[in-house]
Amino acid sequence: MSMLVKITLVITLILSILIPFGYFLLGEKRKNRYLITIGTNAFFFFGTMVLAAILMFGGNADAAAELPTTPDTLDAVNTAANTIASAPSDLSIGMGYLAAALVTGLSCIGGGIAVAAAASSALGAISENSSILGKSLIFVGLAEGVALYGLIISFMILGKLG
């Protein structure tokens, strides 16, 4: 990325935060203005992040000056091209690590939300009738399984990366 693109992204990111909150503080005092502010902020912030990711992972294309003509040079170029083609690109490895991180994080967040709901309900049910302890523990265990499945999938992704 050139310096101009980096500066533009930083300015866009700062403005995506300042403009919605300026609207919130200085704008018309309506009932749902905070929803508009949060929505606008999220749209511009994540839009800027997606644009930055596209520009960051985009590569530069370099053209060769002239093609080799001798047989030895052609064999060396073909060997190098086959090696480069068979090796995974940096983008695919980076996206694989990003996928593993997202799977782990989102499954743990989902498991935490599920355990919070199931555990509080289980405690309420146990306090009324202690004979249903086993049934309520099953539901808490199922909720914890969500996080474990996410960890298993992230290990599978990391195993594919090398």
Secondary structure, 3 states (H helix, E strand, C coil): CCHHHHHHHHHHHHHHHHHHHHHHHHCCCCCCHHHHHHHHHHHHHHHHHHHHHHHHHCCCCCCCCCCCCCHHHHHHHHHHHHHHHHCCCHHHHHHHHHHHHHHHHHHHHHHHHHHHHHHHHHHHHHHHCHHHHHHHHHHHHHHHHHHHHHHHHHHHHHHHHC
